[in-house]
Amino acid sequence: MIPTKPEHVQWTDAQWESIYAKGQDVLVAAAAGSGKTAVLVERIIQRILRDGIDVDRLLVVTFTNLSAREMKHRVEARIQQAAIEDPSNQHLKNQRTKIHQAQISTLHSFCLRLIQQHYDVLDIDPNFRTASEVENVLLLEEVIDDVFEKHYDRLDPTFVTLTEHISTDRDDAALRLMVKNLYDFSIANPDPIGWLHALDQPYLERHLQQHYLDILNKYVRLYLEAAQNAIEEAYHQFELVGDFPKHIDFIEGHRQFLRRLLSEQLIDKTAVATYQLGRIPPKPKAVKEDPMLDAAYENFKAYYEQFKDNLNAVKSTFVGRDDETLLEELQHLAPRVKYLATLTEDVIHAFSRAKRARNILDFSDYEHFALQILRDEQGDPSEIAALYRERFEEILVDEYQDTNRVQESIIGSIKRGDESNGNLFMVGDVKQSIYKFRQADPSLFIEKYQRFNQPDQSSGWRIDLSQNFRSRKEVLSTTNYLFDHMMDAEVGEIEYDAAAKLYYGAPYDEVDIPVQFNVLMVDKDREMTASEQEAYFIAQQVQTILETQKVYDPKTGAYRPAQYKDIVILERSYSNARLIQQAFKDQDIPLFVNSKQGYFEQTEIRLMLSFLRTIDNPLQDIYLVGLMRSVIYQFTEDELAKIRIVSPHDNYFYQSIQHYMADEAADPAIVAKLKPFLNDLVRYQDYSQHHPVYQLIDKLFNDHYIIQYFSALVGGRGRRANLHGLFNKAVDFENSSFRGLFQFVRFIDQMIERGKDFGEENVIGPNDNVVRMMTIHSSKGLEFPFVIYSGLTRDFNKNDLGKPVVLNQHEGLGLQYYDEAQGLFYPSLISMSIDLINQKELISEEMRLIYVALTRAKEQLYLIGTSKKADALEMMAAVTITDEKLAAIDRFNAKNPFQLIYSILSKHQNTNIQRHQQFESDVEALDAAVKPRLQLQHIDARDVLPTEQDLATYQGHAIETLEARLAATPLDDELAQRVMQQLLYVYPYQQAVQQASKQSVSELKRQLDTEQADTNYERVRQYRLGVATYERPQFLQEQQHTAAEVGTLMHTVMQHLPFKEAGLTEQALNDYIESLVERSIIRAHDVNVIAMEEIKRFVQSDLYGRIAKSDEVYTELPFVVNQHQVEHTPDTTDASIIQGMIDLVFKENGHYYFVDYKTDALIRRKGMSDEALERQLKEKYRVQMQYYQRALETILKCPVNGYLYFFKYGELTI
């Protein structure tokens, strides 16, 4: 029974209910800033004070050790305060003692205590210890090596096939990584072996396969509904253009097709696969001549492209093969899936034995051993579990949304009753579940959230804490508005309904401070990248906050000026950290990046690792030369070159050093530097044989004053901390079961290979007055007056989608179908289905990350994105408005946070998408909780970024500061002369540095063309390369193809074209194109772009006939040659490597010919003769053809002739 809430208490009704609810399992859905920690502490206190429960009879589970310490401290402080107020209360006196035995900890800590007390059940040595990360990584690698070695010895045919399926020709790294991933997934389950054994069942049993067909059909329908919405919008847009029957009939045909298709309960996939889109009739002349009609026509085309995009997605991905074929493929894959599971099971058992032999446990062992103690052989709670159920009056779990299935089983074993009469109290917020990469399972929370409080079910008690005591109204209303249109059960995994919304509860004044959404329109003429421009704009935003904003103190009701420490920059990752650091340094803004990345990239750590690697094995040129060039030994490039020249053909630079030392003509000055270097190397190698790694590192520090040197540089405090951190990691390593320099270096290499990082050492305290940059993950649970949420246009990481093997905790393992004969991968039914589920879960978690970022802000929130083109923003605005939510498929396919946020705002006419346009909802009746206050601004980068002169000024200030320091530092003449020589040194081969070591033939052609045009080639080349690195946005990919894309597509068709002496009929050619689509070599929607008439003309040409009858034919032939070989110039050390790809080479009557296909055409001026056209075409590609001819002649050692084949004009002999 919940006591009546007194009028004077500060708790809200929902909080009061959360504190006192009992008699059932209780789930508290605590929104961001709703005071869940205070509620949890108060509940513990009231269970002690009101219910008379001893504190050590409560099990309180937190997510981190820090949270556990803070929770314990808060409870202890409240107990002491209550004891002071009631000194005669013996119960309270007892609690002051029992608090030290209280079970307030992470679940891992609880499991460890359980194992220590019941080790006999597990038959393990009670003196076990916890493996360090170092030990765990190395031991697992060692185990996988052993397991794979045994399977290679057996050479099971399925293993061989599996290796060919997943690995590459070079190594089995992909298969090993897959086994590691499977290991991680399996141990996140209560029964890892059972989970593995079940993986192949859907590949064998038809009744299980229907589930995956249902998933596939669901997404087919989703895409087709999106296509229908788009074609309806296209139709409505064309109504504004006018009455043009051909166009109306064309659109109407598509409308009727989709209406018929979607009216059926089961989609006719064959109808979709065979449906021909056709081509839009030409734009009417009347439309071209009328700007208003032309604009409406372009809007129509934008929606039509969306229709095509969605329909082609279905055609190319989902309906290429019928259901029966998909199911037959699964039977073929079943043995490989089973073998993968067997491999992983062998690793689990071998790893367990290896850990037991060393008497070590890792964190996953904590959970699984605890479960073994708490469960009997039938999987029911054991007698020991019954003791714990009796002991704990209540189990309280914080951050329940981040629990996994193993942890859920442990908790379920020691809780009392079922949901309707249990003693489990859970608190969390599924909208902040952002740890799926740690195998957290938000579905556990969601299932209970949906089930609790249902009148027709015997379940638990759900309470929603929705009042936010952190943020201003403007932050909350904007967050609500965005998520009201973004998140639902379909994409987001939970409905963002009235219960999920944030309601204002903080005691701020009524000042109106709208959220700022700034879209930086990138200056494409600047040499700065978009990310660099964004970084400088962020720095400017910080300056603006400091100059214009104040922080409100609710306790005093007064304002104070904003400080650096009030500001945080949140991004999805640290990928942009270096650029932001540079921008802030230029603007003289103190910044601390709380990075968990970049440790191995720090100069001081790279130096130390080069030193250690060279001592371990000096036959590693990169590390050896790097060490010699370092500040420790200070060899110059000239000295290293002289050493190498003496014996240029040595395999290793260390051999060159030995030969140089034996050379009588060696430079005495270089020999004098080499002697101490080699002596050091021998001395340290001997030392490493008899001392632990940390002592070797300490010796290097002391012998070469490494810590003193790096401490004196800019950022010395952090550099010193990084070096001390390396020493501490070596100490941890020596405390493991591994020893020696080789194993330590191997461990570091494993960490780098796995993408793991230690992170730079933290040297900033919470009160230091600096701006902080951190990831959204790091910011969870924190709050800041001013939040700058940037990097919105950086794409979601979808690298794990579409791989040969995909995993999902609930859906199992999806293995792509591998066609051994053709060497091609096809998505299988299960891999397609799991990919779709994983993409939905990925987007859902990315939405939750956005939610966490937005809800960190107390005073004001700044969103920053970039755009290179205004028309890209207009395309985002062309979203289909089907209801109040952004269409599910638009959310499902979102590329980045910016696309989601901007598309939502673009739905409403009142945004106007204009610069400095105040945003208001178009629904005036919206509840205040969801009516946003947001200012959307499009900002021209040219108006706000520092000019080149400004940047030069920043550098000038730095030089002036350095000069002032040098002037105050006495230097001897010899040292001053050496410094000046180094500063004034000009590298004599600067031209070779600016020339790429490897160049393509096309690049050389552009270079020569530019030189002939008297153009600055370097600038042209940089610009072109820069443009080429950017992929076309998704929403443009299916629109009108660029000339380059058409060329690539035609080359792809020609690459696989069969050459038959009898020729190819039109039907055979069409069948060939269809086979390219079926084999996923080209996409279905690309077929319309292929110039079939031009390919037919080639097939009917004499050149095709000659190739078909030739002795040898090679397509897409790659080559790599030295530049001097094809240019017939002297062999110099600075010559480039030329690489290229020749479209086709054939051998006829003992003579070789090459063919280069061209899809472009020249504008033929009136009166131009065929001969003049041919000369112009040949001249255009003369340089490129000469390189091809000379390269082939160099390789084949015989004369070669070639042809330029223009699809527009035919063949030309070169």
C-alpha positions, -999 to 999 in steps of 0.1 A, spaced: 0 0 0 15 34 -10 13 60 18 -5 93 12 19 119 -1 21 149 22 16 183 6 49 198 15 72 170 0 92 177 -31 85 144 -49 62 143 -79 33 118 -78 52 94 -101 84 97 -80 64 91 -48 48 60 -63 83 48 -74 96 51 -39 69 32 -22 55 7 -47 59 -29 -38 43 -63 -38 50 -68 -75 80 -65 -98 83 -27 -105 96 -12 -137 103 26 -135 108 41 -170 128 72 -160 132 97 -188 163 119 -190 168 143 -161 138 129 -142 158 123 -110 160 85 -111 191 83 -89 175 104 -62 144 82 -64 165 50 -61 184 63 -31 152 74 -14 136 40 -20 165 23 -4 163 46 26 126 42 30 130 4 28 154 7 57 136 34 77 99 26 70 101 -12 65 129 -19 90 149 -39 64 187 -42 70 207 -25 43 227 -58 37 194 -76 28 190 -54 -3 209 -62 -35 215 -30 -55 229 -35 -90 245 -5 -108 260 -3 -143 295 10 -133 317 8 -102 317 46 -100 279 46 -98 280 19 -71 305 40 -50 284 71 -54 252 52 -45 268 36 -14 281 70 -3 247 86 -7 229 58 12 255 59 40 252 97 43 214 94 46 217 66 72 242 87 93 220 118 91 189 97 102 209 82 131 220 117 142 183 128 142 172 96 161 202 86 182 182 60 202 172 40 172 192 7 174 182 -3 139 199 28 124 230 22 145 232 -13 131 229 0 96 259 22 101 279 -10 105 261 -31 79 264 -5 52 300 -17 48 287 -52 39 259 -39 18 255 -54 -16 256 -22 -36 278 -30 -66 279 -40 -103 266 -74 -112 301 -85 -120 312 -77 -84 282 -96 -70 291 -126 -92 327 -125 -81 316 -126 -44 293 -155 -53 321 -175 -69 345 -168 -41 320 -182 -16 309 -212 -37 340 -221 -57 336 -257 -46 305 -261 -67 326 -251 -98 356 -273 -89 380 -244 -94 410 -233 -73 399 -207 -47 431 -187 -54 420 -178 -89 426 -143 -101 410 -120 -127 427 -119 -161 439 -86 -173 428 -73 -207 463 -80 -219 462 -116 -208 427 -122 -222 435 -109 -256 468 -128 -260 454 -160 -246 423 -160 -268 446 -154 -299 467 -183 -288 437 -206 -283 423 -196 -318 457 -204 -333 456 -239 -317 420 -246 -327 425 -236 -363 458 -256 -365 439 -287 -355 412 -281 -380 437 -275 -407 454 -308 -398 420 -326 -402 413 -309 -434 376 -316 -432 359 -308 -467 334 -286 -450 361 -266 -433 379 -262 -466 347 -249 -482 340 -226 -453 376 -212 -455 371 -205 -492 337 -190 -485 347 -165 -458 385 -160 -461 406 -144 -488 434 -159 -509 460 -143 -486 449 -154 -451 421 -166 -429 418 -134 -409 381 -129 -419 372 -164 -407 391 -159 -374 374 -126 -369 340 -143 -375 348 -169 -349 357 -141 -324 324 -123 -331 305 -156 -327 323 -162 -294 313 -127 -282 277 -132 -292 274 -167 -278 287 -158 -243 261 -131 -241 236 -159 -238 228 -180 -207 235 -211 -227 263 -203 -252 267 -239 -265 229 -243 -269 228 -210 -288 255 -222 -312 239 -256 -317 206 -238 -328 222 -217 -355 219 -242 -383 183 -252 -375 166 -224 -396 187 -236 -426 173 -271 -423 137 -269 -410 111 -254 -433 87 -244 -404 115 -221 -391 122 -206 -425 87 -191 -428 97 -165 -401 125 -152 -424 102 -151 -454 78 -131 -433 106 -106 -424 115 -103 -461 78 -98 -472 74 -72 -445 102 -51 -459 92 -57 -495 58 -42 -485 74 -13 -467 95 -4 -497 66 -7 -521 44 14 -499 71 41 -499 72 37 -537 34 42 -538 35 73 -516 62 87 -539 44 81 -571 12 96 -556 32 127 -547 47 127 -582 12 125 -597 0 154 -576 30 175 -585 25 168 -622 -11 180 -619 5 214 -613 25 211 -646 -5 207 -668 -25 183 -690 1 163 -710 -16 129 -718 17 109 -724 30 118 -690 -3 113 -672 -7 79 -687 29 70 -679 25 79 -642 -10 64 -640 4 31 -652 28 30 -622 0 41 -598 -23 13 -609 4 -13 -608 13 -5 -572 -23 -3 -561 -30 -37 -575 2 -51 -560 -4 -38 -525 -41 -47 -525 -31 -84 -522 -22 -99 -488 9 -115 -503 30 -95 -527 35 -110 -561 73 -109 -563 74 -122 -598 53 -93 -610 78 -69 -592 108 -87 -607 95 -85 -643 80 -50 -641 95 -26 -666 97 10 -655 101 24 -689 113 60 -695 96 93 -688 84 109 -720 106 139 -730 99 172 -712 72 191 -731 85 222 -749 58 243 -732 72 233 -698 108 242 -708 97 277 -718 77 284 -686 99 287 -654 70 281 -631 60 249 -650 96 239 -652 100 242 -614 69 221 -609 82 195 -634 115 192 -614 95 186 -582 76 159 -600 109 143 -612 123 144 -576 94 123 -563 95 101 -594 131 93 -586 121 84 -551 95 60 -566 122 45 -588 146 42 -559 122 23 -537 109 0 -565 144 -8 -577 155 -15 -542 129 -43 -542 138 -55 -577 175 -56 -571 176 -69 -535 145 -88 -526 129 -105 -556 158 -116 -578 151 -152 -568 119 -170 -560 111 -183 -525 118 -219 -535 153 -211 -547 160 -191 -515 150 -221 -494 170 -245 -514 201 -223 -509 196 -226 -472 200 -264 -473 232 -259 -492 246 -235 -465 235 -256 -434 268 -277 -431 289 -245 -432 268 -228 -405 271 -259 -384 309 -260 -389 312 -224 -379 293 -232 -347 316 -262 -341 347 -240 -346 334 -215 -321 324 -242 -296 359 -256 -298 373 -221 -290 350 -218 -260 361 -251 -246 398 -246 -254 397 -211 -240 380 -223 -208 407 -250 -204 435 -225 -210 421 -201 -184 416 -230 -159 452 -241 -164 464 -206 -155 438 -203 -127 423 -171 -142 388 -159 -149 375 -131 -172 344 -110 -168 322 -134 -189 333 -162 -166 320 -142 -136 285 -143 -151 285 -179 -164 301 -193 -133 275 -174 -112 248 -189 -133 262 -224 -129 261 -219 -91 225 -206 -92 210 -231 -117 209 -269 -114 213 -293 -143 177 -289 -154 181 -251 -156 160 -245 -125 171 -223 -95 195 -243 -73 195 -247 -35 221 -219 -33 198 -196 -53 171 -204 -28 193 -191 0 199 -159 -18 162 -155 -26 156 -158 12 184 -134 20 174 -105 -3 142 -87 6 145 -67 -26 167 -66 -57 171 -31 -72 186 -28 -107 198 5 -120 202 12 -158 181 -19 -165 179 -10 -202 215 -21 -206 211 -56 -192 219 -87 -213 203 -121 -213 229 -137 -190 225 -110 -164 187 -113 -167 190 -150 -159 212 -144 -129 187 -119 -115 158 -142 -123 175 -170 -103 176 -151 -71 144 -130 -72 113 -141 -55 79 -149 -71 68 -141 -106 61 -106 -120 28 -102 -102 42 -108 -67 79 -105 -71 106 -84 -53 124 -70 -83 127 -32 -88 141 -20 -121 148 15 -132 161 28 -165 152 45 -198 151 24 -230 154 56 -250 190 58 -236 200 22 -243 232 28 -263 254 -1 -255 244 -28 -281 281 -32 -289 284 -46 -254 256 -70 -261 231 -50 -241 196 -61 -250 170 -33 -248 142 -58 -258 142 -70 -222 131 -36 -210 107 -31 -239 90 -65 -233 83 -56 -197 74 -21 -205 47 -33 -229 35 -61 -206 34 -44 -172 2 -27 -162 -19 -46 -188 -52 -54 -171 -56 -88 -189 -22 -100 -178 -8 -111 -144 23 -89 -146 43 -62 -129 38 -25 -121 50 1 -146 57 37 -135 67 65 -159 89 93 -147 85 119 -174 91 152 -157 125 166 -165 143 187 -138 174 194 -159 166 214 -191 148 246 -201 115 243 -219 129 250 -253 153 221 -251 125 197 -240 99 209 -265 124 206 -294 135 172 -283 99 161 -280 90 175 -314 118 157 -332 112 124 -315 75 126 -320 82 125 -357 112 102 -356 107 74 -331 81 46 -330 80 8 -325 86 3 -363 119 22 -364 130 31 -329 117 0 -311 94 20 -288 65 44 -293 74 80 -284 39 87 -270 26 108 -242 42 85 -216 76 88 -232 76 126 -237 96 149 -215 77 174 -193 91 205 -179 100 205 -142 131 226 -137 128 260 -118 141 282 -146 129 318 -152 107 324 -183 134 338 -206 129 325 -242 161 308 -254 153 288 -286 175 259 -296 199 268 -324 201 246 -355 229 260 -377 235 246 -412 269 257 -424 269 260 -462 304 249 -470 327 272 -490 338 249 -518 364 274 -530 384 271 -498 412 245 -494 397 236 -460 376 205 -460 340 206 -448 351 191 -414 378 217 -410 353 245 -418 329 230 -392 356 228 -366 363 266 -370 326 273 -369 323 254 -336 352 274 -321 334 306 -332 302 293 -316 320 289 -283 333 325 -285 297 336 -291 284 317 -261 311 332 -239 303 367 -251 265 366 -251 253 339 -227 248 336 -190 241 306 -167 211 307 -145 214 295 -109 180 281 -97 191 283 -61 198 320 -61 177 330 -91 207 350 -104 228 348 -135 266 345 -139 287 348 -171 292 317 -191 326 300 -187 346 275 -208 337 247 -184 300 253 -190 304 241 -226 306 206 -240 310 195 -277 293 162 -283 300 140 -314 293 104 -323 330 96 -323 364 113 -320 371 112 -357 369 150 -359 388 156 -327 422 166 -342 406 192 -365 386 207 -336 418 208 -314 436 227 -342 408 252 -347 405 258 -309 443 262 -307 442 288 -335 415 307 -317 432 304 -283 404 284 -267 413 258 -240 399 224 -250 401 190 -234 393 160 -255 382 131 -233 393 106 -260 395 69 -257 413 69 -290 445 81 -304 469 68 -277 489 47 -302 491 77 -326 508 101 -300 543 110 -310 558 99 -276 540 65 -277 550 59 -314 586 66 -304 585 42 -275 568 15 -295 594 19 -323 621 16 -297 606 -16 -282 599 -32 -316 635 -25 -327 649 -40 -296 627 -70 -301 635 -74 -338 657 -49 -356 648 -64 -390 617 -42 -391 629 -13 -413 600 11 -405 606 10 -368 644 9 -370 647 39 -393 620 57 -373 640 52 -342 672 64 -359 655 95 -372 640 103 -338 651 129 -314 670 102 -295 696 94 -322 690 122 -347 702 106 -379 695 128 -410 680 117 -443 713 122 -460 731 100 -434 705 72 -438 708 75 -476 746 71 -474 742 40 -453 717 24 -477 737 33 -509 767 12 -498 745 -20 -501 712 -10 -518 701 -46 -524 701 -57 -488 667 -71 -477 669 -52 -444 682 -18 -434 699 -34 -404 721 -54 -428 730 -22 -446 741 -7 -413 764 -38 -407 778 -35 -442 784 3 -437 802 -3 -405 826 -27 -424 831 -3 -453 866 14 -451 852 44 -471 824 50 -446 820 86 -433 837 87 -398 810 110 -385 782 86 -394 802 57 -380 807 76 -347 769 79 -345 762 43 -354 785 28 -328 766 41 -297 733 33 -315 744 -4 -321 759 -7 -286 726 5 -272 707 -20 -292 728 -49 -280 727 -37 -245 689 -33 -244 684 -67 -261 705 -83 -234 687 -63 -207 652 -74 -220 662 -110 -217 667 -107 -179 643 -80 -169 605 -74 -171 592 -51 -198 583 -23 -174 619 -22 -162 632 -19 -197 608 9 -204 620 27 -172 656 22 -183 648 38 -217 631 67 -200 661 73 -177 689 67 -203 675 91 -228 656 116 -207 625 108 -226 600 120 -200 619 152 -194 621 159 -232 584 153 -239 573 172 -207 590 203 -221 569 202 -253 535 217 -259 510 195 -241 538 182 -219 515 173 -191 495 150 -212 525 135 -229 541 127 -196 509 110 -185 508 90 -217 544 77 -211 536 69 -175 505 51 -188 527 29 -210 548 20 -180 517 11 -160 504 -11 -188 537 -29 -189 534 -35 -152 499 -49 -157 513 -71 -185 540 -86 -163 514 -94 -137 496 -117 -162 507 -152 -172 526 -138 -202 561 -125 -200 587 -109 -222 592 -81 -247 580 -102 -277 546 -110 -260 542 -74 -249 548 -61 -285 524 -88 -298 497 -76 -273 501 -40 -285 498 -52 -321 467 -72 -313 451 -41 -297 459 -20 -328 447 -47 -352 414 -51 -333 408 -13 -334 410 -11 -296 427 18 -279 437 28 -244 428 64 -249 451 93 -239 457 97 -202 433 121 -184 451 151 -170 420 174 -166 399 177 -134 362 184 -133 368 220 -121 393 230 -147 380 258 -168 382 243 -203 357 234 -230 353 196 -231 348 174 -262 335 139 -256 315 112 -274 278 109 -267 285 76 -250 309 93 -226 283 120 -218 256 97 -207 245 106 -171 262 140 -173 247 175 -179 261 208 -191 247 243 -194 256 246 -231 257 216 -254 271 219 -290 260 187 -308 281 187 -340 292 162 -366 256 156 -376 265 150 -413 289 122 -405 273 90 -417 261 61 -394 286 33 -393 269 6 -414 301 -14 -421 287 -45 -404 257 -47 -428 259 -67 -460 289 -88 -449 293 -125 -459 283 -134 -423 259 -113 -401 248 -120 -366 219 -111 -344 212 -122 -308 176 -131 -315 177 -141 -352 210 -161 -352 235 -162 -380 230 -152 -416 255 -166 -441 255 -153 -477 252 -178 -505 285 -183 -523 285 -195 -559 319 -213 -562 317 -215 -599 314 -178 -605 331 -167 -573 301 -145 -564 282 -139 -532 244 -136 -531 224 -126 -500 207 -157 -486 171 -155 -472 184 -155 -437 213 -131 -443 190 -107 -460 165 -109 -432 191 -105 -404 206 -76 -423 173 -58 -424 167 -65 -387 203 -53 -379 198 -21 -399 166 -14 -380 183 -20 -347 212 2 -358 190 31 -368 170 27 -336 202 29 -315 214 59 -334 181 76 -326 187 69 -290 221 84 -292 206 116 -307 181 116 -277 210 113 -252 229 141 -269 199 165 -269 190 158 -233 224 167 -219 217 204 -223 205 225 -194 204 261 -207 209 259 -245 214 234 -272 233 241 -305 230 217 -334 256 220 -361 256 204 -395 272 211 -429 260 210 -465 278 214 -497 249 220 -519 216 238 -514 199 213 -537 209 185 -514 189 202 -487 159 206 -511 161 168 -517 159 161 -480 129 184 -479 112 162 -505 102 136 -480 68 119 -484 43 131 -458 21 101 -450 13 110 -414 28 129 -385 58 106 -385 85 107 -411 79 77 -433 93 45 -419 114 37 -449 130 72 -449 140 67 -413 151 31 -420 174 43 -448 187 75 -431 224 81 -436 231 104 -407 215 124 -379 214 155 -400 192 138 -426 167 126 -399 165 160 -382 165 182 -413 139 160 -430 116 162 -400 118 200 -399 114 202 -436 80 185 -434 64 217 -421 58 247 -443 64 272 -416 101 263 -414 105 279 -449 140 265 -449 155 300 -452 183 318 -435 175 332 -401 139 320 -404 122 315 -370 107 280 -368 72 274 -354 51 243 -356 25 243 -383 1 228 -358 -10 256 -335 -29 233 -313 2 213 -303 7 207 -266 33 230 -251 54 199 -243 59 192 -281 57 227 -296 93 235 -304 112 267 -300 140 263 -326 159 287 -348 170 272 -380 198 292 -398 216 286 -430 250 302 -426 274 309 -455 308 297 -444 324 327 -462 306 350 -438 320 334 -406 352 314 -412 387 329 -407 403 341 -439 436 329 -451 451 361 -436 435 352 -402 451 318 -403 485 333 -412 480 356 -382 475 327 -359 507 311 -371 525 345 -368 515 348 -332 528 313 -326 562 322 -342 564 354 -323 559 335 -290 585 310 -300 610 337 -309 604 354 -276 611 322 -257 643 315 -278 655 351 -272 652 345 -234 671 312 -237 709 313 -240 723 291 -267 759 282 -275 771 292 -310 775 256 -323 739 246 -312 725 278 -327 742 271 -360 728 235 -360 693 248 -353 695 274 -381 708 248 -406 679 225 -398 654 254 -400 668 267 -433 673 232 -449 656 229 -483 650 194 -495 667 190 -529 641 166 -543 610 186 -535 596 179 -570 597 142 -563 579 146 -530 551 164 -547 548 137 -573 528 107 -563 549 75 -560 522 57 -579 501 74 -607 474 62 -630 476 66 -667 446 89 -666 463 110 -640 494 113 -661 473 122 -691 456 150 -671 490 162 -659 504 165 -695 472 181 -707 474 207 -680 511 214 -685 504 219 -722 477 243 -713 501 263 -690 480 255 -660 491 250 -624 488 212 -624 493 207 -587 462 228 -578 441 211 -606 451 177 -594 444 183 -558 410 197 -566 401 167 -588 413 142 -563 394 159 -536 361 158 -555 366 122 -564 367 111 -528 331 120 -521 304 94 -528 272 107 -543 244 111 -517 219 82 -515 191 104 -527 211 113 -558 224 78 -566 194 67 -585 188 99 -603 203 109 -636 236 92 -639 268 112 -644 289 107 -675 315 89 -654 289 66 -639 275 57 -674 311 50 -685 317 27 -656 285 9 -662 292 4 -699 327 -8 -691 312 -33 -666 289 -47 -693 318 -50 -717 341 -67 -691 318 -97 -688 306 -97 -724 309 -132 -739 327 -135 -772 312 -162 -795 322 -169 -831 285 -172 -840 279 -138 -825 251 -128 -801 215 -125 -810 194 -97 -795 177 -122 -772 211 -136 -761 222 -101 -754 191 -93 -733 196 -126 -714 232 -116 -707 222 -83 -692 196 -100 -670 223 -124 -658 244 -94 -647 215 -82 -626 209 -117 -611 246 -120 -602 245 -86 -586 271 -73 -610 249 -44 -619 217 -31 -603 183 -35 -619 177 2 -621 209 6 -641 196 -14 -670 177 16 -684 210 35 -686 228 9 -707 230 19 -743 218 -14 -758 219 -2 -794 255 8 -791 264 -26 -776 245 -44 -804 265 -23 -829 297 -35 -812 286 -72 -813 279 -69 -850 312 -52 -857 343 -67 -874 363 -60 -843 340 -83 -822 343 -110 -848 381 -108 -848 381 -110 -809 357 -139 -809 380 -159 -833 413 -148 -816 436 -172 -798 436 -154 -764 414 -128 -748 420 -109 -716 395 -83 -701 402 -56 -675 440 -64 -676 458 -45 -648 495 -35 -651 521 -18 -630 554 -6 -646 581 19 -638 577 53 -654 612 53 -669 604 20 -687 575 35 -707 590 69 -712 624 56 -721 642 79 -697 671 71 -674 663 49 -644 662 73 -614 653 67 -578 625 92 -579 606 77 -608 570 70 -602 552 37 -606 525 38 -633 494 16 -629 465 12 -652 438 -11 -665 434 -20 -701 399 -29 -712 407 -58 -735 438 -75 -750 436 -102 -776 461 -122 -796 455 -128 -833 479 -147 -855 507 -143 -830 503 -105 -827 488 -87 -797 462 -59 -799 446 -39 -771 412 -22 -771 401 8 -750 364 15 -748 351 51 -748 316 63 -741 321 100 -746 314 120 -777 326 153 -792 305 182 -803 307 179 -841 308 213 -856 289 220 -887 309 210 -917 334 188 -898 346 159 -920 349 123 -908 387 126 -911 388 157 -889 366 141 -863 389 110 -863 420 132 -859 404 150 -830 393 118 -813 428 103 -816 445 134 -804 423 136 -773 435 102 -761 470 101 -778 489 103 -745 468 76 -728 471 52 -757 509 58 -759 512 48 -723 491 17 -728 510 7 -759 544 12 -743 534 -5 -710 522 -36 -729 553 -37 -751 574 -35 -720 556 -64 -703 551 -86 -735 586 -78 -750 570 -75 -785 553 -48 -806 516 -41 -798 489 -23 -817 457 -9 -804 422 3 -811 401 31 -796 365 19 -797 340 47 -794 304 35 -789 292 66 -807 315 63 -838 331 28 -839 367 17 -839 398 38 -846 432 24 -851 460 41 -831 
